[in-house]
Amino acid sequence: MRGLSLNEVRVTFGDFVAVDAVSLDVAPGESFGIVGESGSGKSTVLRAICGLVPLARGSVSLTGAPGLPAPATQAFRRQVQMVFQDPYGSLHPRQTVDRMLAEPLAIHGFDQAEQRIEQALDDVGLGAGFRFRYPHQLSGGQRQRVAIARALILEPQVVLLDEPTSALDASVQAEVLNLLETLRRQKGLTFVMVSHDLAVVTHLCERLLVMQRGQMVEVVSAADLAAHRVSAEYTRSLMRASVGFQRA
């Protein structure tokens, strides 16, 4: 089981500073949330972790065991997988579920592809009957389950979740969140989840980083957030803006 460490991470796009001086440690097996308004830099942090955007400064590393892979290597990318926000855009429209799951296995040299694909689909509650369907033949919730299966089929240690339920209906959101929590516990995964919805992120996460304008505001436990035990006025304003906020 492995955790994640960010040290003074800075991300820039030209002269614009998207993320500045973000440092955090996520313990092995922990579910950690990042919240903030649109444009606060939370999704950019996830992309920096998995190498989708370059770091202008700072470092990202796995923790918890000796001989850990270096960032930007294939071994690191296998152990840090991401589930994107939009299940409609993250799956190739002309590929079957089988091909989408087989491709990462081939890239990373995994054997027993047939068994791994069937197991991955079973893990997310779909089953082998979905192997040869195309994305347009699936509901939004089923597409996101395929995206989760694609991330987990490589047996990662850390899973990054970029608003994984925001594009889904409320009833489906609960099913996917419960599935994610079950998989985290069963497989000993470390989660880092981004969301604008405080109720959603506190349902899944034990601690949260609040971000504003690319910078850290405070780190608070989910229990303290639910009890309004926060120190920053910005965090209080987020809570006031979250209509009907309550911890499940």
For each residue, the residues with C-beta under 8 A, 3 or more apart:
1: 28 29 64 157 188 190
2: 28 62 63 64 65 68 79 157 158 190
3: 25 26 27 28 29 30 62 63 64 158 190
4: 25 26 49 60 61 62 63 80 158 190 192
5: 24 25 26 60 61 62 63
6: 9 22 23 24 25 45 49 58 59 60
7: 23 58 59 60 61
8: 21 22 23 57 58 59
9: 6 19 21 22 23 45 48 55 57 58 59 60
10: 17 19 20 21 22 55 56 57 58
11: 17 18 19 41 44 45 48 53 54 55 56 214
12: 15 16 17 18 56
13: 16 18
14:
15: 12
16: 12 13
17: 10 11 12 20 214
18: 11 12 13 41 44 53 214
19: 9 10 11 22 41 44 45 48 214 215
20: 10 17 214 215
21: 8 9 10 58 215 216
22: 6 8 9 10 19 41 45 58 209 211 215 216
23: 6 7 8 9 58 216
24: 5 6 32 209 216 219
25: 3 4 5 6 63
26: 3 4 5 30 32 158 190 192
27: 3 30 190
28: 1 2 3 63 64 157 188 190
29: 1 3 184 188 189 190
30: 3 26 27 190 191 206 207
31: 181 184 190 191 193 204 205 206
32: 24 26 190 191 192 193 205 206 207 208 209
33: 192 193 194 195 201 202 204 205 207 208 209 222
34: 42 45 46 192 193 194 195 208 209 211
35: 42 194 195 196 198 201 208 209 210 211 238
36: 40 41 42 196 210 211 212 217 238
37: 40 196 212 238 241
38: 196
39: 213
40: 36 37 211 212 213 214
41: 11 18 19 22 36 44 45 211 213 214 215
42: 34 35 36 45 46 194 211
43: 46 47 85 162 163 194
44: 11 18 19 41 47 48 53 214
45: 6 9 11 19 22 34 41 42 48 49 194 211
46: 34 42 43 49 50 82 160 162 192 194
47: 43 44 50 52 53
48: 9 11 19 44 45 51 52 53 54 55 60
49: 4 6 45 46 60 80 158 160 192
50: 46 47 77 80 81 82 160
51: 48 54 71 72 76 77
52: 47 48 82
53: 11 18 44 47 48
54: 11 48 51
55: 9 10 11 48 58 59 60
56: 10 11 12
57: 8 9 10
58: 6 7 8 9 10 21 22 23 55
59: 6 7 8 9 55 71
60: 4 5 6 7 9 48 49 55 71
61: 4 5 7 68 71
62: 2 3 4 5 65 68 69 76 79 80 157 158
63: 2 3 4 5 25 28 68
64: 1 2 3 28 68
65: 2 62 68
66:
67:
68: 2 61 62 63 64 65
69: 62 73 75 76 79
70: 73 75 76
71: 51 59 60 61 76
72: 51 76
73: 69 70 76 77
74: 77 78 108
75: 69 70 78 79
76: 51 62 69 70 71 72 73 79 80
77: 50 51 73 74 80 81
78: 74 75 81 108 154 155 156
79: 2 62 69 75 76 154 156 157 158
80: 4 49 50 62 76 77 156 157 158 159 160
81: 50 77 78 151 152 154 156 158 159 160
82: 46 50 52 151 159 160 161 162
83: 90 144 147 148 151 159 160 161 162 164
84: 87 89 90 147 162 164
85: 43 90 162 163 164 166 167
86: 89 90 167
87: 84 90 91 140 141 143 144 146 147 167 168
88: 91 135 140 143 167
89: 84 86
90: 83 84 85 86 87 147
91: 87 88 95 100 135 143 146 147
92: 95 100 135
93: 134 135 136
94: 134
95: 91 92 99 100 103 134
96: 99 100 131 132 133 134
97: 100 101 121 130 131 132 133 134 135 138 146
98: 101 102 117 131 132
99: 95 96 102 103
100: 91 92 95 96 97 103 146 150
101: 97 98 104 105 116 117 120 121 146 149 150 153
102: 98 99 105 106 113 117
103: 95 99 100 106 107
104: 101 107 108 150 153 154
105: 101 102 108 110 113 116 117 153 154
106: 102 103 109 110 113
107: 103 104
108: 74 78 104 105 154
109: 106
110: 105 106 113 116 154
111:
112: 115 116
113: 102 105 106 110 116 117
114: 117 118
115: 112 118 119
116: 101 105 110 112 113 119 120 153
117: 98 101 102 105 113 114 120 121 131 153
118: 114 115 121 122 128 131
119: 115 116 122 123
120: 101 116 117 123 124 149 150 152 153
121: 97 101 117 118 124 126 127 128 130 131 149
122: 118 119 125 126 127 128
123: 119 120 149 152 183
124: 120 121 145 146 148 149 152 179 183
125: 122 145 179
126: 121 122 129 130 142 145 146 149
127: 121 122 130
128: 118 121 122 131
129: 126
130: 97 121 126 127 133 138 142 146
131: 96 97 98 117 118 121 128
132: 96 97 98
133: 96 97 130 137 138
134: 93 94 95 96 97 137 138
135: 88 91 92 93 97 138 143 146
136: 93
137: 133 134
138: 97 130 133 134 135 142 143 146
139: 142 143 172
140: 87 88 143 144 167 168 169 172
141: 87 144 145 168 169 172 175 176
142: 126 130 138 139 145 146
143: 87 88 91 135 138 139 140 146 147
144: 83 87 140 141 147 148 164 165 167 168 176
145: 124 125 126 141 142 148 149 176 179
146: 87 91 97 100 101 124 126 130 135 138 142 143 149 150
147: 83 84 87 90 91 143 144 150 151 164
148: 83 124 144 145 151 152 164 176 179 180 183
149: 101 120 121 123 124 126 145 146 152 153
150: 100 101 104 120 146 147 153
151: 81 82 83 147 148 154 156 159
152: 81 120 123 124 148 149 155 156 159 183 187
153: 101 104 105 116 117 120 149 150
154: 78 79 81 104 105 108 110 151
155: 78 152 187
156: 78 79 80 81 151 152 159 189
157: 1 2 28 62 79 80 189 190
158: 2 3 4 26 49 62 79 80 81 189 190 191 192
159: 80 81 82 83 151 152 156 184 189 190 191 192
160: 46 49 50 80 81 82 83 191 192 193 194
161: 82 83 164 180 191 192 193 194
162: 43 46 82 83 84 85 194
163: 43 85 166 167 194 195 196
164: 83 84 85 144 147 148 161 176 180 193
165: 144 168 172 173 176 177 200
166: 85 163 195 196 197
167: 85 86 87 88 140 144 163
168: 87 140 141 144 165 172 173 176
169: 140 141 172 173
170: 173 174
171: 174 175
172: 139 140 141 165 168 169 175 176
173: 165 168 169 170 176 177 200
174: 170 171 177 178
175: 141 171 172 178 179
176: 141 144 145 148 164 165 168 172 173 179 180
177: 165 173 174 180 181 200 203 204
178: 174 175 181 182
179: 124 125 145 148 175 176 182 183
180: 148 161 164 176 177 183 184 191 204
181: 31 177 178 184 185 204
182: 178 179 185 186
183: 123 124 148 152 179 180 186 187 189
184: 29 31 159 180 181 187 188 189 191
185: 181 182 188
186: 182 183
187: 152 155 183 184
188: 1 28 29 184 185
189: 29 156 157 158 159 183 184
190: 1 2 3 4 26 27 28 29 30 31 32 157 158 159
191: 30 31 32 158 159 160 161 180 184 204 205
192: 4 26 32 33 34 46 49 158 159 160 161
193: 31 32 33 34 160 161 164 201 204 205
194: 33 34 35 42 43 45 46 160 161 162 163
195: 33 34 35 163 166 198 200 201
196: 35 36 37 38 163 166
197: 166 200 201 242
198: 35 195 201 202 225 238 239 242 245
199: 202 203 242 244 245 246 247 248
200: 165 173 177 195 197 203 204
201: 33 35 193 195 197 198 204 205 208 222
202: 33 198 199 205 208 222 225 226 247 248
203: 177 199 200 247 248
204: 31 33 177 180 181 191 193 200 201
205: 31 32 33 191 193 201 202 208 222
206: 30 31 32 221 222
207: 30 32 33 219 220 221 222
208: 32 33 34 35 201 202 205 219 220 221 222 225
209: 22 24 32 33 34 35 216 218 219
210: 35 36 216 217 218 219 220 232 234 235 238
211: 22 34 35 36 40 41 42 45 214 215 216 217
212: 36 37 40 215 217 234
213: 39 40 41
214: 11 17 18 19 20 40 41 44 211
215: 19 20 21 22 41 211 212
216: 21 22 23 24 209 210 211 219
217: 36 210 211 212 232 234 235
218: 209 210 230 231 232 235
219: 24 207 208 209 210 216
220: 207 208 210 224 225 229 230 235
221: 206 207 208 224 225
222: 33 201 202 205 206 207 208 225 226 247
223: 226 227 247
224: 220 221 227 229 230
225: 198 202 208 220 221 222 228 229 230 235 239 247
226: 202 222 223 246 247
227: 223 224
228: 225 236 239
229: 220 224 225
230: 218 220 224 225 235 236 239
231: 218 235
232: 210 217 218 235 236
233: 236 237
234: 210 212 217 237 238
235: 210 217 218 220 225 230 231 232 238 239
236: 228 230 232 233 239 240
237: 233 234 240 241
238: 35 36 37 198 210 234 235 241 242
239: 198 225 228 230 235 236 242 245
240: 236 237
241: 37 237 238
242: 197 198 199 238 239 245
243:
244: 199
245: 198 199 239 242
246: 199 226
247: 199 202 203 222 223 225 226
248: 199 202 203
